[in-house]
Each structure stands twice: as structure tokens, then as C-alpha cells.
Amino acid sequence: MNIIKYPQASELENILKRPVFEADFLESTVKNILARVRQGGDQALLKFNEQFDKVKLDQLAVIEEEKKQAAGKISEDLRSAIQTALNNIKKFHEAQTRKEMKIETSKGVTCWRKAVPIEKVGIYIPGGTAPLFSTVLMLGVPATIAGCKEVVLCTPPGADGKVNPAILYTAQLTGISKIFKTGGAQAIAAMAYGTESIAKVDKIFGPGNQYVTAAKQLVSMEGTAIDMPAGPSELAVIADSSCNPVFVASDLLSQAEHGKDSQVVLICPDENVINKISHEIDVQVEKLPRKEIARASLLNSKAILVNDLNEAMQVSNQYAPEHLIIATENAVTLSEKVINAGSVFIGNYSPESAGDYASGTNHTLPTNGAAKAYSGVSLDSFMKQITFQEITREGIADLGPTIEAMAGAELLAAHKNAVSVRLSEIKKS
């Protein structure tokens, strides 16, 4: 990791930049993919499978036989672990259900909001070097609780033309039956525009690389809603002398192994602790099957030496990490100063991996600084809140003059008249 000592506040914006592709190249490439899918439908997707996934397929949909075989292709221990995680995620998200509350804002005027599920949602599940079946839980469970009528899942096929059996098993466990073999920006295009096989959806969920993130942002400008900008994974750790360097190094590597464009940041007021953690990273990375990916990610990563923990928190809030671990003395107290973060893990025994898999919280989180304005996925993400109001005869008689005065002041005569005709009718009766 690159060690940066006592940076000035004016330097932080540059220091905390995320690794990115050249923007013009990225956008033009993704726009080309979107246009080809919009025009070519299924055939374009099949050609992209050949180009990017090196597999020739006759159809995109996962057939029933593949779904039936999925459970037998994963161990009983993994099936049990997935069920435990599902139970925790379900419990956490069911607790987010809101009760409808009717409020009488003034006499005869009643207003309320009603939660209505989004009818058609699309779920993108990254595959490739790390098939994220855990993301199926994170998105499938709240979609089911919300009551979405149609859920479409897209994920890239493996070299054998199959979808990872853990993804298939988990999808069925959450009630998802429409599963398609397509990944990358082309999968986002398929769900945004619809093809012969894949239904057009109202909102797209799921993390991905920079191509996927760019595709989501582009289709959102055309009318398809998205969960958030959720790109390459990232983690910040605030640590002090009370931390366990072995634990912190393992946490940093757990995110670095996601992808070469992932980033991890260590923020610490003790140079000796930074050195210990750096040594542990060197030791542990050699034991990882994905060590080359982790090493590449570490080239984008930084250890920042600060004066104290207050400054550490200021740096973290400016970075606005997707994940934040606070491995310090009085970590709970320090956590109260968090302003910008997707998900926070408090204390030495709260690894970020817990949130990735089984603690119950959602791991689909804002990246690239989006945590300054976005929340992670929740039950609300799969719902829309519709406002209702009911005004009685007495209510409009009482509130009407207020509306007339305001509409008149804005020179909107028809607005005023919509109230005036009612008031006139009331006065006649």
C-alpha cells in the first residue's frame, strides 16, 4: 500500500480519488453495447456471450433441468449456510416494513402514504472470477418481501455455458424463476430495453464493474430507474493501537481480492500500527488464490497517517466509503461521528465479510463517494410511496381560501378556479 503521511486538507481530494478508466473510452464503449442490444435483442446478447464470455449458446434462459440439478452440485454445508444467511437477511428486511399512517393536517383534510411494490425489477448478479450468489440473497429477499410481481435475474455464464449452481440454488430459494445467461453492460441493456426473451423492467439492481455501472447510469437517463451507482468494491478502515493488525490486514485483503479496480484505504494515527498491518498484508496476500488480483488492487490503495482519530474520521467522511470498519478504542463512540458511509462495522470482531454474507444487512451499497447522497439497498428500494389525500366538504371550505390566495399570487387562475367553483357550490347549498 502507498503510505501517505500527514496530508494537508487541500491534498485529500486528489489523494482519495478512486481508480477509473478513461471516461470517454468507457462511455463510448458502453453506448455502443447498449445500442447493439436495443437493435439486435437476443442475437446481440448471444454474440456478446461469444465475445466476452467465450461461450456459444443457443438460448439465454436457464432451463428447468439446470435449476433442478443446482442443489445437488453444491455441498450440504453451503446449502445450510445460505439458509442461515437468508433467515437473517429476511428478519432484518421484514423489520423495515412501514405501517400506513393517516394524518389529519387540518380539519377535514386527511393525508397518507401507501407503500406499493415496484411491479417489474431486474437483478444483475456479477459472475466471472467471483460468482456472487450472496447478492442474489441481498436483492431477491427484499424483492420477495416487497411483493414485486416480476423479478428478472441476469448473470454471465461460465466457460461451460452454465450458470454457477450456487446462484441458481439461491435464486430458487428466494423465489426467482426467470434467470438468463448474460452479463456486463449488455445485461443492463437487456433489462432496460427488453429483448425477445428478457422482459423490460422498471428498475435495475445490482453491483458490477465500471462498465456495468456506466450502463446503469446511461439507461437511468433514458427512464429506467436504478438502485444507485454501485461499482467496484471499496473499504476504509480506521484503526489505532487497540486494533489487531492480523484482523485489519485480512479485512483490507477481503475487499482487495474483489477486483483489480477495487480500492482499500487504511486511516491511522499510529505509524507503527500501519507498518504492522502492511507486514501482515504482505504475509497474508501470498496465501490467497486471488493474490494477483489483490496485489493489483493494492496498487490503487493507500495507508494514510493522520494526527488523531478525529482527523481520521474527517478523512473517512470525505472519502465516503462503501464499507467502513472502525477498529479503535471506544469504537462505538467514534462511530457516532460517521456522516458518509454505506455500511459501518464497529469493533475488532465485526469483519466486513459478515455484512457481505450473513449478518442480515444488505451488501448492495453506494460506491465511488456516492455514500454522500445515497443509502444502501433496503426494502424501500423495491417499493414506491404513493401519497393520498381525502378532503371533505367541510375541509375544502376551511382550506379553500388559503389555496385561492396562493394560486392567485402565482398567477395560476385555473388552479384558483378549481377551488373557487367548489366554494361557490358550497355557498349555494
C-alpha positions in Angstrom: 0.0 0.0 0.0 1.1 3.6 -0.7 1.7 5.3 2.7 0.8 9.0 2.9 1.9 10.8 6.0 0.0 13.7 7.5 -1.7 15.0 4.3 -3.0 18.6 4.2 -6.7 19.0 3.8 -6.2 20.6 0.4 -4.5 17.4 -0.8 -7.2 15.0 0.3 -9.4 15.3 -2.8 -6.6 14.2 -5.0 -5.3 11.5 -2.6 -8.7 9.9 -2.2 -9.5 9.6 -5.9 -10.8 6.2 -7.0 -9.2 4.3 -9.8 -11.2 4.9 -13.0 -11.0 4.1 -16.7 -10.6 6.9 -19.2 -14.1 8.3 -19.2 -14.6 9.0 -22.9 -13.5 5.5 -23.8 -15.7 3.9 -21.2 -18.8 5.8 -22.1 -18.4 5.3 -25.9 -17.8 1.5 -25.4 -20.9 1.2 -23.2 -23.1 3.3 -25.5 -22.1 1.0 -28.4 -23.1 -2.1 -26.4 -26.5 -0.5 -25.4 -27.3 0.4 -29.0 -26.4 -3.1 -30.3 -28.7 -4.8 -27.7 -31.5 -2.3 -28.3 -31.4 -3.1 -32.0 -30.3 -6.8 -32.0 -32.1 -8.2 -29.0 -31.3 -11.8 -28.1 -28.9 -12.3 -31.0 -26.8 -9.4 -29.9 -26.7 -10.9 -26.4 -25.6 -14.3 -27.7 -22.8 -12.6 -29.8 -21.6 -10.8 -26.7 -21.5 -14.1 -24.9 -19.1 -15.4 -27.5 -17.1 -12.2 -27.5 -16.8 -11.6 -23.7 -17.5 -15.0 -22.0 -16.0 -17.2 -24.8 -19.1 -19.4 -24.9 -21.5 -20.1 -27.7 -25.1 -20.6 -26.6 -28.4 -21.4 -28.4 -30.6 -19.6 -25.9 -30.3 -17.2 -23.0 -32.8 -18.7 -20.5 -31.7 -21.1 -17.8 -33.8 -24.3 -18.4 -35.7 -26.2 -15.7 -33.3 -29.1 -15.8 -30.4 -26.9 -14.9 -32.3 -25.4 -12.0 -33.2 -28.9 -10.7 -29.6 -30.0 -10.8 -28.3 -27.0 -8.9 -28.9 -28.2 -5.3 -27.0 -31.4 -5.9 -24.0 -29.5 -7.2 -23.3 -27.7 -4.0 -22.5 -29.1 -0.6 -24.9 -29.6 2.2 -22.8 -27.2 4.3 -23.2 -24.4 1.8 -26.9 -25.0 1.4 -27.2 -24.7 5.2 -25.1 -21.6 5.3 -27.2 -20.0 2.5 -30.4 -20.8 4.5 -28.9 -19.2 7.7 -28.0 -16.1 5.8 -31.4 -15.9 4.1 -33.1 -16.1 7.6 -31.0 -13.2 8.9 -31.5 -11.1 5.8 -35.2 -11.8 5.8 -35.5 -10.9 9.5 -33.6 -7.6 9.0 -35.6 -6.5 5.9 -39.0 -7.6 7.2 -38.4 -5.2 10.2 -38.3 -2.3 7.6 -42.0 -2.7 6.7 -43.8 0.6 7.4 -47.3 1.0 8.7 -49.7 3.2 6.8 -50.4 6.3 8.9 -53.2 8.7 8.1 -52.7 12.3 9.3 -55.3 14.9 9.6 -53.3 18.0 8.6 -56.3 20.3 9.2 -60.0 19.8 9.8 -61.4 17.7 7.1 -58.1 17.2 5.3 -56.6 13.7 5.7 -53.2 12.7 4.0 -51.3 9.5 3.9 -48.6 7.5 2.1 -49.1 3.9 0.8 -46.2 1.6 0.0 -46.7 -0.1 -3.3 -44.2 -2.6 -4.7 -42.4 -1.9 -8.0 -44.0 -4.3 -10.4 -41.0 -5.4 -12.6 -37.5 -5.4 -11.3 -34.2 -6.6 -12.8 -31.4 -8.1 -10.7 -27.8 -8.2 -12.0 -25.5 -10.7 -10.4 -21.8 -10.5 -11.2 -20.2 -13.7 -12.3 -16.8 -14.2 -13.9 -14.0 -14.7 -11.4 -16.3 -14.4 -8.4 -19.9 -15.5 -8.9 -21.8 -13.5 -6.2 -24.6 -15.8 -5.1 -24.7 -13.8 -1.9 -26.0 -10.8 -3.9 -29.0 -13.0 -5.0 -30.0 -13.1 -1.3 -29.4 -9.4 -0.9 -31.7 -8.5 -3.8 -34.1 -11.4 -4.0 -35.1 -11.4 -0.4 -36.3 -7.8 -0.2 -37.9 -8.1 -3.7 -40.0 -11.0 -2.4 -40.9 -9.2 0.9 -41.9 -6.2 -1.1 -44.2 -8.2 -3.4 -42.7 -7.4 -6.8 -44.7 -9.2 -9.4 -41.9 -9.9 -11.8 -38.2 -10.4 -11.0 -35.7 -11.0 -13.8 -32.2 -12.1 -13.0 -29.2 -11.8 -15.4 -25.8 -13.2 -14.8 -22.9 -14.2 -17.1 -22.4 -17.8 -17.9 -19.2 -19.8 -17.2 -16.9 -21.2 -19.8 -19.1 -24.3 -19.8 -22.2 -22.3 -20.7 -23.7 -22.9 -17.3 -24.7 -20.5 -14.5 -22.9 -21.2 -11.2 -25.1 -23.7 -9.3 -24.9 -21.7 -6.1 -26.5 -18.7 -7.9 -29.2 -21.0 -9.3 -29.9 -22.6 -6.0 -30.1 -19.3 -4.2 -32.3 -17.8 -6.8 -34.9 -20.6 -6.5 -34.7 -20.3 -2.7 -35.7 -16.6 -2.9 -38.5 -17.4 -5.5 -36.7 -16.1 -8.6 -37.5 -18.3 -11.6 -36.6 -16.1 -14.6 -32.8 -16.4 -14.9 -30.8 -15.5 -18.0 -27.2 -16.1 -19.1 -26.0 -12.7 -20.0 -23.6 -10.3 -18.1 -21.9 -7.0 -18.3 -23.3 -3.8 -19.8 -25.3 -5.9 -22.3 -27.3 -7.5 -19.4 -28.2 -4.0 -18.2 -29.3 -3.1 -21.7 -31.5 -6.2 -22.0 -33.3 -5.4 -18.8 -33.7 -1.7 -19.7 -35.0 -2.2 -23.2 -36.3 -5.7 -23.2 -35.5 -8.4 -25.8 -37.4 -11.4 -27.2 -36.5 -13.4 -24.1 -35.9 -10.8 -21.4 -38.7 -8.6 -20.1 -38.2 -4.9 -19.9 -38.1 -3.9 -16.2 -38.9 -0.7 -14.3 -35.9 -0.7 -12.0 -32.5 -2.4 -12.1 -30.5 -3.5 -9.1 -27.1 -5.0 -8.5 -23.4 -4.2 -8.3 -20.8 -4.6 -11.1 -17.6 -3.3 -12.7 -17.2 0.1 -14.2 -18.9 -1.0 -17.5 -22.0 -2.2 -15.6 -22.1 1.0 -13.5 -21.8 3.2 -16.6 -24.5 1.2 -18.4 -26.8 1.6 -15.4 -26.2 5.4 -15.3 -26.8 5.7 -19.0 -30.1 3.8 -19.0 -31.3 5.7 -16.0 -31.1 8.9 -18.1 -33.5 7.2 -20.5 -36.1 6.4 -18.0 -35.2 3.1 -16.3 -34.7 3.5 -12.6 -31.6 2.1 -10.9 -30.8 1.4 -7.3 -27.6 3.5 -7.1 -24.2 3.9 -8.6 -22.7 0.6 -7.3 -19.4 0.0 -8.9 -16.1 -1.6 -7.9 -16.0 -2.6 -4.2 -14.1 -0.4 -1.7 -13.3 -0.4 2.1 -11.9 2.1 4.5 -10.5 1.0 7.9 -9.9 3.4 10.8 -7.5 1.7 13.2 -5.4 2.6 16.2 -3.1 0.8 18.6 -6.0 -1.2 20.0 -6.6 -3.0 16.7 -5.5 -6.4 15.8 -3.2 -6.0 12.8 -3.9 -9.5 11.6 -7.6 -8.8 11.6 -7.2 -5.4 9.8 -5.0 -6.9 7.1 -7.5 -9.7 6.5 -10.3 -7.1 6.1 -8.3 -5.0 3.7 -7.5 -8.0 1.6 -11.1 -9.3 1.7 -12.0 -6.3 -0.4 -8.8 -6.1 -2.5 -9.5 -9.5 -3.8 -12.8 -8.4 -5.4 -11.2 -7.0 -8.5 -8.2 -5.1 -9.8 -10.3 -1.9 -9.8 -11.3 -2.2 -6.2 -9.7 0.0 -3.6 -8.9 -0.2 0.1 -7.9 2.7 2.4 -6.3 2.5 5.9 -6.5 5.6 8.1 -4.5 5.5 11.3 -2.8 7.9 13.7 0.0 5.5 14.6 2.8 4.8 12.0 3.9 1.7 13.9 0.4 0.2 13.5 0.4 1.0 9.8 3.7 -0.8 9.4 2.4 -3.9 11.3 -0.7 -4.0 9.2 1.4 -3.6 6.0 3.6 -6.5 7.1 0.6 -8.7 7.7 -0.8 -7.8 4.3 2.5 -9.0 2.7 2.2 -12.2 4.6 -1.4 -13.0 4.0 -1.6 -12.0 0.4 0.8 -14.8 -0.6 -1.7 -17.3 0.7 -4.7 -16.1 -1.4 -5.8 -17.9 -4.5 -6.6 -14.5 -6.0 -3.4 -12.9 -4.9 -2.6 -11.4 -8.3 -6.0 -9.5 -8.3 -5.4 -8.4 -4.7 -1.9 -7.1 -5.5 -3.3 -5.1 -8.4 -5.9 -3.7 -6.2 -3.4 -2.7 -3.6 -1.6 -0.6 -6.1 -4.7 1.6 -6.1 -4.9 1.6 -2.3 -3.5 3.9 0.4 -2.5 4.0 4.1 -3.0 7.5 5.4 -1.2 8.6 8.6 -3.1 11.2 10.5 -2.7 13.1 13.7 -5.6 11.7 15.7 -8.9 9.8 15.4 -10.9 12.9 14.9 -8.9 13.7 11.8 -9.2 10.0 10.8 -13.0 10.3 10.8 -12.8 13.6 8.8 -10.8 11.8 6.2 -13.2 8.9 6.1 -16.3 11.2 5.8 -14.6 13.0 2.9 -13.9 9.6 1.2 -17.4 8.3 1.9 -16.5 4.6 1.7 -18.8 1.9 0.6 -17.7 -0.1 3.7 -16.2 1.4 6.9 -14.6 -0.6 9.7 -13.8 1.2 12.9 -11.2 -0.9 14.8 -10.3 1.6 17.6 -10.7 2.1 21.3 -14.2 3.4 22.0 -15.3 2.4 18.5 -19.0 2.8 19.3 -18.5 6.5 20.4 -16.4 7.2 17.3 -19.0 5.6 15.1 -21.5 8.3 16.1 -19.4 10.8 14.1 -19.9 8.9 10.8 -21.6 11.1 8.3 -20.8 9.4 5.0 -20.6 5.6 4.6 -22.6 2.8 3.0 -22.3 0.3 5.9 -20.3 0.6 9.1 -18.7 -2.3 11.1 -17.8 -1.5 14.7 -15.0 -3.1 16.7 -12.4 -5.7 16.2 -14.8 -8.6 15.9 -17.0 -7.1 13.1 -15.5 -8.1 9.8 -16.9 -6.6 6.7 -17.4 -10.1 5.4 -20.2 -10.5 7.9 -22.2 -7.9 6.1 -21.3 -9.3 2.8 -22.9 -12.6 3.6 -24.9 -13.4 6.7 -25.4 -10.7 9.4 -28.6 -9.6 7.8 -27.7 -6.1 6.5 -27.7 -5.5 2.8 -24.3 -5.5 0.9 -25.5 -3.7 -2.2 -24.1 -0.3 -1.3 -23.1 3.1 -2.8 -19.5 3.3 -4.1 -17.2 5.9 -5.6 -18.2 8.5 -3.0 -22.0 8.1 -3.7 -22.5 7.4 0.0 -22.6 11.2 0.5 -26.1 11.1 -1.0 -27.2 7.5 -1.4 -28.3 4.8 1.0 -27.7 1.1 0.5 -30.4 -1.2 -0.8 -33.3 -1.8 1.6 -36.9 -2.9 1.5 -37.8 0.7 0.5 -35.7 0.3 -2.6 -38.2 -2.2 -4.0 -41.2 0.0 -3.1 -42.6 3.3 -4.2 -44.5 5.5 -1.8 -47.8 6.9 -3.2 -49.4 9.8 -1.4 -53.1 10.0 -1.0 -55.4 12.7 0.3 -59.1 13.0 1.1 -60.8 16.3 1.6 -64.3 16.6 2.9 -66.8 19.3 2.0 -66.0 21.0 5.3 -62.3 20.6 4.7 -62.3 22.4 1.4 -64.5 25.1 2.8 -61.9 25.7 5.5 -58.7 25.3 3.5 -60.0 26.7 0.2 -59.3 30.4 0.8 -55.7 29.6 1.6 -55.3 27.7 -1.7 -57.1 30.6 -3.6 -54.7 33.1 -2.1 -51.6 31.2 -3.0 -52.7 30.2 -6.5 -53.7 33.8 -7.2 -50.3 35.1 -6.1 -48.7 32.7 -8.5 -51.0 33.9 -11.4 -52.3 30.4 -11.9 -56.0 31.2 -12.5 -57.1 27.7 -13.3 -55.6 26.4 -10.1 -57.5 29.0 -8.1 -60.7 28.3 -10.1 -60.6 24.6 -9.2 -61.1 25.6 -5.6 -63.4 28.6 -6.3 -66.1 26.5 -8.1 -66.3 24.2 -5.1 -66.5 27.0 -2.6 -69.3 28.6 -4.8 -71.2 25.3 -4.8 -70.9 25.0 -1.1 -72.2 28.6 -0.5 -75.3 28.0 -2.7 -76.3 24.9 -0.8 
